């Protein structure tokens, strides 16, 4: 991606609906299906496990994007069509193109708090895609959409307190300095024209 994305989507997936904010608008519109002459996106980062997107959220805002919509979907689980999985989407647009609805403006602050909570309280398996950008169902030439897909949630907190683990190389038979807070393996960073992972300090 050689220029700023026209749209950035941060999406969180889970088979447990209780970990996603239930009050966010449910979008029952069926997503686009493969094979409808819609170019597929390019995987540009990942897949990677145990990734934090906490700093990603701040960096998106610092790059001049604003949250313009948030919604949920319930989708058939491809591994078991009788079951469902759940996705919540947070959409960011550059300030000059941002057109949030009046309804969303009323809940935008609350939605952003939920986004921060999802990114802060867990680490995720992540994939990042460089996708075509569409306006009113039509692909816009030379414009792209960046999609950050967060899956396989692994909590960092339990009842508001950090989850403690034995440091690598230590254990009950070699306790060392004792248990330490669980931390992500890497942090996903975003800047104009690039996405990268940085190892945890």
MARTORDO-919860 format. One record per residue: residue number from 1; chain; y, z, x of N, C-alpha, C in turn. Coordinates in steps of 0.2 Angstrom, whole numbers, plus 2048, in hexadecimal, padded with zeros to 3 digits. Last residue first. Example, Ala and Ser with C-alpha at 12.3 -4.5 7.8 and 13.67 -1.06 7.14 Angstrom:
    k  c  n_c2  n_c3  n_c1  ca_c2  ca_c3  ca_c1  c_c2  c_c3  c_c1
    2  A   7F5   823   840    7FB    824    844   800   827   840
    1  A   7E4   827   842    7EA    827    83E   7F0   827   842
This chain:
    k  c  n_c2  n_c3  n_c1  ca_c2  ca_c3  ca_c1  c_c2  c_c3  c_c1
  201  A   7E5   879   82C    7E6    87C    832   7E1   882   834
  200  A   7DB   86B   826    7DE    872    825   7DF   875   82B
  199  A   7E0   85B   82A    7DB    860    82A   7DE   867   829
  198  A   7E6   84F   81E    7E7    853    824   7E3   859   824
  197  A   7E5   83F   819    7E3    846    818   7E4   849   81F
  196  A   7F1   833   811    7ED    836    817   7EB   83D   815
  195  A   7F9   825   80D    7F6    82B    80A   7F1   82D   810
  194  A   808   81B   80D    802    81E    810   800   824   80D
  193  A   814   816   808    810    812    80B   80A   814   80E
  192  A   81C   826   808    81D    81F    806   818   81A   80B
  191  A   80E   832   807    815    830    809   816   828   808
  190  A   804   83F   805    806    839    802   80D   838   805
  189  A   7F5   848   809    7FC    847    809   7FE   840   807
  188  A   7E9   854   806    7EB    84D    804   7F2   84D   805
  187  A   7E1   85E   811    7E6    85E    80C   7E8   857   80C
  186  A   7D0   865   813    7D5    861    815   7DB   861   80F
  185  A   7C8   870   80F    7C7    86D    816   7CC   869   818
  184  A   7D0   87F   808    7CE    878    808   7CC   875   80F
  183  A   7C8   88F   809    7CE    88B    80A   7CB   883   80A
  182  A   7C5   8A0   804    7C3    899    804   7C9   894   805
  181  A   7CA   8AE   80E    7CB    8AA    808   7C8   8A3   809
  180  A   7BC   8B6   816    7C3    8B3    816   7C4   8AF   810
  179  A   7B2   8C4   81B    7B4    8BF    817   7BB   8BD   817
  178  A   7B2   8CA   82D    7B1    8CB    826   7B3   8C4   822
  177  A   7B2   8C8   83A    7B8    8CC    837   7B7   8CC   830
  176  A   7A1   8C8   83C    7A7    8C7    83F   7AD   8CB   83C
  175  A   794   8C9   837    79A    8C9    832   7A0   8C7   836
  174  A   786   8C4   838    78B    8C3    83D   792   8C3   839
  173  A   77F   8C5   82C    77C    8C8    832   780   8C7   838
  172  A   787   8C0   823    786    8C7    822   783   8CA   829
  171  A   791   8B5   82E    78D    8B6    828   78C   8BE   828
  170  A   799   8A7   836    797    8AE    835   793   8AF   82F
  169  A   79A   89A   836    797    89D    83C   796   8A4   83C
  168  A   7A8   89A   82C    7A3    896    82F   7A0   899   836
  167  A   7AB   8AA   824    7AD    8A4    828   7A7   8A0   82B
  166  A   7A5   8AD   813    7A5    8AE    81B   7A7   8A8   81F
  165  A   7B2   8AE   807    7AC    8AB    80A   7AC   8AD   811
  164  A   7BB   8B1   7F8    7BA    8B3    7FF   7B3   8B0   801
  163  A   7C7   8AB   7EE    7C0    8AB    7EF   7BF   8AC   7F6
  162  A   7D6   8B3   7E9    7D3    8AE    7EE   7CB   8B0   7EE
  161  A   7D9   8B7   7D8    7D8    8B9    7DF   7D5   8B4   7E3
  160  A   7D9   8B3   7CB    7DF    8B3    7CE   7DF   8B5   7D5
  159  A   7CB   8B2   7C8    7CF    8B7    7C4   7D6   8B8   7C8
  158  A   7CA   8AA   7D6    7C6    8AC    7D1   7CA   8B2   7CE
  157  A   7CE   89A   7DF    7D0    8A1    7DC   7CB   8A3   7D7
  156  A   7C9   88E   7E2    7CB    892    7E8   7CD   899   7E6
  155  A   7BC   884   7DB    7C2    889    7DA   7C3   88D   7E1
  154  A   7BA   874   7DC    7B7    87A    7DF   7BD   87F   7DF
  153  A   7B7   865   7D2    7BB    86B    7D3   7B7   871   7D6
  152  A   7B4   857   7D2    7AF    85C    7D5   7B3   862   7D7
  151  A   7C3   84D   7D5    7BC    84E    7D2   7B9   855   7D5
  150  A   7D1   844   7D4    7CE    84A    7D6   7C8   84C   7D2
  149  A   7D9   836   7D9    7D4    838    7D4   7D1   83E   7D7
  148  A   7E8   82E   7D9    7E4    833    7DC   7DF   837   7D7
  147  A   7EE   81E   7D9    7EA    822    7D5   7E6   827   7DA
  146  A   7FC   814   7D9    7F8    819    7DD   7F4   81E   7D9
  145  A   7FF   804   7D5    7FF    80B    7D3   7FA   80E   7D7
  144  A   80C   7F7   7D9    805    7FA    7DA   805   801   7D7
  143  A   812   7E7   7D9    813    7EE    7D7   80C   7F1   7D7
  142  A   810   7D9   7DA    813    7DD    7E0   815   7E4   7DE
  141  A   811   7D6   7C9    80F    7D3    7CF   813   7D8   7D4
  140  A   809   7DF   7BC    810    7DE    7BF   80F   7DC   7C7
  139  A   7FF   7DC   7AF    7FF    7DD    7B6   806   7DB   7B9
  138  A   801   7E2   79F    802    7DC    7A3   803   7DE   7AB
  137  A   802   7ED   797    7FC    7E9    797   7FC   7E3   79C
  136  A   80F   7F2   799    80D    7EF    792   807   7EB   793
  135  A   80C   7F0   7AA    811    7F2    7A5   810   7EE   79E
  134  A   802   7F5   7B7    802    7F2    7B1   808   7F4   7AD
  133  A   7FD   7F3   7C8    801    7F7    7C3   802   7F2   7BD
  132  A   7ED   7F5   7D1    7F2    7F1    7CE   7F7   7F5   7C9
  131  A   7EB   803   7DC    7E9    7FF    7D6   7EF   7FA   7D4
  130  A   7E4   80C   7E8    7E9    807    7E8   7E8   802   7E2
  129  A   7DD   81C   7E7    7DC    815    7E6   7E3   812   7E5
  128  A   7D4   829   7EE    7DB    827    7EC   7DA   81F   7EC
  127  A   7CA   837   7EA    7CA    830    7EB   7D1   82E   7EA
  126  A   7C3   848   7ED    7C9    843    7EB   7C7   83C   7EE
  125  A   7BE   857   7E7    7BC    851    7EA   7C1   84B   7E8
  124  A   7C9   865   7E9    7C6    860    7E5   7C3   85A   7EA
  123  A   7CD   876   7E6    7CD    870    7EA   7C8   86B   7E7
  122  A   7D8   880   7DC    7D2    87D    7DE   7D3   878   7E3
  121  A   7E5   885   7D9    7E0    889    7D8   7D9   887   7DA
  120  A   7EE   87A   7DB    7EF    880    7DF   7E8   885   7DF
  119  A   7EC   870   7D2    7EC    86F    7D9   7EC   875   7DE
  118  A   7EE   877   7C6    7E7    873    7C7   7E7   872   7CF
  117  A   7FB   87C   7C7    7F5    880    7C7   7EF   87D   7C8
  116  A   802   870   7C8    802    874    7CD   7FC   879   7CD
  115  A   800   86C   7BA    7FE    867    7C0   7FD   86C   7C6
  114  A   806   876   7B3    7FE    875    7B3   7FC   871   7B8
  113  A   813   873   7B6    810    87A    7B8   808   879   7B8
  112  A   814   867   7B0    815    867    7B8   812   86E   7BA
  111  A   814   86B   7A3    80F    866    7A6   80E   867   7AD
  110  A   81F   872   7A2    819    875    7A1   813   871   7A4
  109  A   829   868   7A4    829    86E    7A9   822   871   7A8
  108  A   826   85F   799    825    85D    7A0   825   863   7A5
  107  A   828   861   78C    823    865    78E   822   863   796
  106  A   833   859   788    833    860    786   82E   864   789
  105  A   830   84D   78D    835    850    791   835   858   78F
  104  A   827   848   784    824    84B    78A   82A   84F   78E
  103  A   830   844   779    82B    849    778   828   84C   77F
  102  A   837   83A   77F    83B    840    77E   836   846   77C
  101  A   82D   833   78D    82F    834    786   833   83A   785
  100  A   834   82D   79D    830    832    799   832   832   791
   99  A   836   822   7A6    838    822    79F   834   826   79B
   98  A   83B   81D   7B6    838    822    7B2   83B   822   7AB
   97  A   840   815   7C0    83C    812    7BB   839   817   7B5
   96  A   847   81D   7C9    84A    817    7C6   846   813   7C0
   95  A   83E   826   7CD    843    828    7C8   846   822   7C5
   94  A   82D   821   7CC    833    821    7CF   839   823   7CB
   93  A   821   82B   7C3    824    825    7C3   82B   826   7C8
   92  A   811   832   7BF    817    832    7C3   81A   82B   7C4
   91  A   806   83A   7B5    809    834    7B7   810   835   7BA
   90  A   7F7   842   7B4    7FE    843    7B5   801   83D   7B8
   89  A   7E9   844   7A9    7ED    840    7AE   7F4   842   7AE
   88  A   7D9   84C   7A8    7E0    84C    7A7   7E4   848   7AC
   87  A   7C9   849   7A1    7CE    847    7A7   7D5   849   7A4
   86  A   7B8   84D   79F    7BF    84E    79D   7C4   84D   7A3
   85  A   7A8   847   799    7AC    84B    79E   7B4   84A   79C
   84  A   79A   84B   78E    7A1    848    78F   7A4   84B   796
   83  A   78A   844   78A    78F    84A    78C   795   846   78D
   82  A   782   83A   788    783    83E    782   788   844   784
   81  A   782   832   794    786    830    78E   787   835   788
   80  A   781   838   7A3    77E    83A    79D   783   838   797
   79  A   789   832   7AC    782    834    7AE   77E   837   7A8
   78  A   795   82F   7A6    790    829    7A8   789   82C   7AA
   77  A   79A   837   798    798    838    79F   793   833   7A1
   76  A   7A8   830   78F    7A1    831    790   79F   832   797
   75  A   7B7   83A   78F    7B4    834    790   7AC   835   791
   74  A   7C7   83F   78A    7C0    841    789   7BC   83B   78A
   73  A   7D6   841   791    7D1    83D    78E   7CB   840   78F
   72  A   7E8   846   791    7E1    847    792   7DC   842   78F
   71  A   7F8   844   799    7F3    844    794   7EC   845   796
   70  A   809   842   79D    802    846    79F   7FE   845   798
   69  A   817   83B   7A5    812    83C    7A0   80C   83F   7A2
   68  A   820   83B   7B0    822    838    7AA   81D   839   7A4
   67  A   826   844   7BD    821    844    7B9   823   841   7B2
   66  A   82E   839   7CA    82E    83F    7C5   829   83E   7C0
   65  A   831   836   7DB    82E    835    7D5   82E   83B   7D0
   64  A   836   838   7E8    83B    835    7E3   837   833   7DD
   63  A   82F   83F   7F1    830    838    7F2   834   834   7ED
   62  A   82D   84C   7EC    832    84B    7F1   834   843   7F3
   61  A   823   84A   7E3    82A    84B    7E0   82F   84A   7E6
   60  A   819   848   7EC    81A    842    7E7   821   843   7E5
   59  A   818   854   7F3    81B    84E    7F7   81C   848   7F2
   58  A   813   85D   7E9    81A    85D    7EC   81D   857   7EF
   57  A   806   857   7E8    80B    858    7E2   812   858   7E5
   56  A   801   859   7F5    802    852    7F2   807   852   7ED
   55  A   7FF   866   7F7    805    863    7FA   806   85C   7F8
   54  A   7F3   867   7EF    7F9    86B    7ED   7FF   868   7F0
   53  A   7E7   862   7F0    7ED    85D    7EE   7F3   861   7ED
   52  A   7DA   864   7FB    7DF    867    7F7   7E5   862   7F6
   51  A   7C9   861   7FB    7CF    85F    7FD   7D4   862   7F8
   50  A   7BA   860   7FB    7BE    866    7FC   7C5   865   7FF
   49  A   7B6   84F   800    7B5    856    7FD   7B9   85B   7FF
   48  A   7BA   83E   7FE    7BA    844    802   7B9   84A   7FE
   47  A   7B8   82C   7FE    7B8    833    7FB   7B7   839   800
   46  A   7C9   82C   805    7C4    82F    802   7BE   82A   801
   45  A   7D5   81F   801    7D4    825    804   7CE   829   801
   44  A   7D5   813   7FB    7D9    813    801   7D8   81A   805
   43  A   7CD   807   7F1    7CC    80E    7F4   7D0   80E   7FA
   42  A   7D6   7FC   7E6    7D3    7FD    7ED   7D3   804   7EF
   41  A   7D2   7F7   7D5    7D6    7FA    7DB   7D2   7FB   7E1
   40  A   7CF   7E7   7CD    7CD    7EE    7CF   7D2   7F1   7D5
   39  A   7D8   7DE   7C1    7D6    7DF    7C8   7D5   7E6   7CA
   38  A   7D2   7DA   7B2    7D6    7DF    7B5   7D4   7E0   7BC
   37  A   7C9   7D3   7AA    7CD    7CF    7AE   7D3   7D4   7B1
   36  A   7C0   7DC   7A5    7C5    7DA    7A1   7CB   7D6   7A5
   35  A   7B7   7E3   7AD    7B5    7DC    7AA   7BA   7D9   7A6
   34  A   7B7   7F4   7A7    7B6    7EF    7AC   7B5   7E8   7A9
   33  A   7C3   7F9   79A    7BD    7F8    79D   7BC   7F3   7A2
   32  A   7D0   805   799    7CE    7FE    79A   7C7   7FE   79D
   31  A   7CD   813   78D    7CF    810    793   7CD   809   794
   30  A   7D1   815   77C    7CC    813    781   7CF   810   787
   29  A   7DC   822   777    7DB    81B    778   7D6   819   77D
   28  A   7DE   82F   775    7D7    82D    773   7D6   825   774
   27  A   7E5   83B   77E    7E5    834    77D   7DF   831   77B
   26  A   7EB   84B   77B    7E5    847    77B   7E6   840   779
   25  A   7F8   854   783    7F6    84F    77E   7EF   84B   780
   24  A   7F3   864   788    7F6    85E    78A   7F3   859   785
   23  A   7EC   870   785    7F2    86E    781   7F5   867   783
   22  A   7E2   872   78F    7E0    86F    788   7E6   86D   784
   21  A   7E1   86F   7A0    7E5    872    79A   7E4   86E   794
   20  A   7D0   872   7A6    7D6    86E    7A5   7DA   870   79F
   19  A   7C6   87A   7A5    7CA    87B    7AC   7D0   876   7AB
   18  A   7BF   878   79A    7C3    87E    79A   7C7   87F   7A0
   17  A   7B7   86D   79A    7BE    86C    798   7C2   872   798
   16  A   7AD   868   7A7    7AF    86E    7A3   7B6   86E   7A1
   15  A   7AD   85D   7AE    7A8    85D    7A9   7A9   863   7A4
   14  A   7BC   855   7B4    7B7    85B    7B3   7B3   85A   7AD
   13  A   7C9   84F   7BD    7C3    84E    7B9   7BF   854   7B9
   12  A   7DA   84B   7BE    7D5    850    7C0   7CF   84F   7BB
   11  A   7E6   840   7C6    7E1    841    7C1   7DC   846   7C3
   10  A   7F5   839   7C8    7F1    83E    7CB   7EC   841   7C5
    9  A   7FD   82A   7CB    7F9    82E    7C7   7F4   833   7CA
    8  A   80C   822   7CE    807    826    7D1   803   82A   7CB
    7  A   813   812   7CE    810    817    7CA   80B   81B   7CE
    6  A   818   80A   7D7    81C    80A    7D1   819   810   7CD
    5  A   818   810   7E8    814    80E    7E2   819   80E   7DC
    4  A   821   808   7F6    820    80E    7F1   81C   80C   7EB
    3  A   817   7FD   800    81D    7FF    7FD   81C   805   7F8
    2  A   80A   7FA   804    80F    7FA    809   816   7FB   806
    1  A   7FA   800   804    800    800    800   806   800   804
